[in-house]
Amino acid sequence: LSLEERLSSYVVEGTKEGLLPDLEEALKKYAPLEIINGPLMAGMSEVGRLFNNNELIVAEVLQSAEVMKASVAYLEQFMEKAESAVKGKILLATVKGDVHDIGKNLVEIILSNNGYKIINLGIKVPPEQLIEAFRREKPDAIGLSGLLVKSAQQMIVTAQDLRSAGIDVPIMVGGAALNRKFTKTRISPEYDGLVLYAKDAMDGLDIANKISD
Ligand code: B1M
């Protein structure tokens, strides 16, 4: 197998045996984020496909998630960090009912490496908890992640609850179950402030930079 194929296969197989040396090798050719967005994400897509076809069980997908997390944790130290003053404070959460956090945590890494103070509230975060954290932290924006189809609906509910609480800072949303159209036609109308869709973590950084300009 080529280096790229091996990197994908660690994720698919859910094994870390040989992972670190291959990540080191890959760093000679690619930037850390290219490794994540390329072979590691390709492996995760394959995991999603196999899971969908009932060829993997949840316990196996968890192993794959562990490999992805370990890879991101290792690669993080090699990512570029902007030496800048704090550009803004952002609350980050995976919405109520959803445990997927790899994408959200990647967003946290990219944003905090680029001058943002991130308050990461974790997973399965109900609107009440977001509202409470908003009042405590007074962030400049709120970032919501969700991967399940039901999480897309939960984003709408969350936007409504935030509006009822009088919150109108920009919201950034992301995750596999969403897209720009859903964000524009279904979430935005339920909220008083800006609602922006980010397709990946770098897009999330662009959006944060636009918001904080
Ligand atoms: Co789950 N899962 N899962 N899972 N899982 C999916 C999402 C699924 C599509 C798999 C499938 O069937 N093909 C499917 C959803 C189906 C649907 O609703 N349509 C699914 C399912 C069904 C489930 C369970 C219900 C399974 C079960 O229990 N029967 C269960 C749900 C539990 C719950 O949430 N209540 C479940 C559980 C799990 C694990 C715990 C085993 C594990 C998660 C571990 C963890 O996160 N700690 C897991 C995994 C790993 C996946 C897949 C395979 C991979 C997700 C991932 O980490 N991708 C996933 C299939 C897939 O996506 N191909 C799947 C890598 C990550 C870097 O990408 O999160 O998309 P992603 O983030 C991207 C962008 O989306 C964006 O930036 C990131 C990249 O730059 N982004 C943002 C994300 N959030 C953002 C926020 C932003 C900006 C950008 O701003 C705030």
Boltz pocket constraint, residues with backbone or C-beta under 6 A from the ligand:
constraints:
  - pocket:
      binder: B
      contacts: [[A, 44], [A, 45], [A, 47], [A, 48], [A, 49], [A, 51], [A, 52], [A, 58], [A, 59], [A, 61], [A, 62], [A, 64], [A, 65], [A, 92], [A, 93], [A, 97], [A, 98], [A, 99], [A, 100], [A, 101], [A, 102], [A, 103], [A, 104], [A, 106], [A, 107], [A, 142], [A, 143], [A, 144], [A, 145], [A, 146], [A, 147], [A, 148], [A, 149], [A, 150], [A, 172], [A, 173], [A, 174], [A, 175], [A, 176], [A, 177], [A, 198], [A, 199], [A, 200], [A, 201], [A, 202], [A, 204]]
      max_distance: 6.0
